[in-house]
Amino acid sequence: MALMITAECINCDVCEPECPNEAISMGEDFYQIAADKCTECVGHFDQPQCVQLCPVACIPVNPAHVENQQSLMAKYLRLTLISA
């Protein structure tokens, strides 16, 4: 279940540096999350860091990218092996 940032984002810059997979970047109007890089922090933390820190709670699960814990862990392993 990759996460997404909604239009309620205030561009506070809190989430982007906290993403261990570098999945968050500035979009045209507000931050966005690359679904192919988002593991919801599986493999890094117990909870998604961006969700924990967001002051306006604008980071829900992306319904277009529903994944289970196993697929998130597989994505984490693929991402960390590629970057190693």
Residue, then its C-alpha position, 0 to 999 in steps of 0.5 A: m500500500a504505497l502512500m500518497i500526499t493529497a492536495e491538503c499538503i502545505n509544503c512544510d518540507v517535513c516529510e521529504p527528508e525523513c523518507p528512507n527510500e527517497a520516495i517523496s519529492m516536490g510535485e507541481d503544486f505539492y509533494q508527491i510520493a513515488a509508488d514504486k519507491c514507497t514501502e510505508c517504511v517497511g524494513h526501516f521503521d515500524q510506522p511510516q515516518c511521513v505519516q507520523l510527522c505530517p502536521v496536516a494529516c494529508i498522507p493516506v494509503n493510495p488506493a491505486h497501489v494497494e500492497n500487503q506486508q510481504s510485497l512491501m518487504a519485497k520492494y524494500l529488499r529490491l530497493t536496498l539491493i539495487s542501492a547497495 
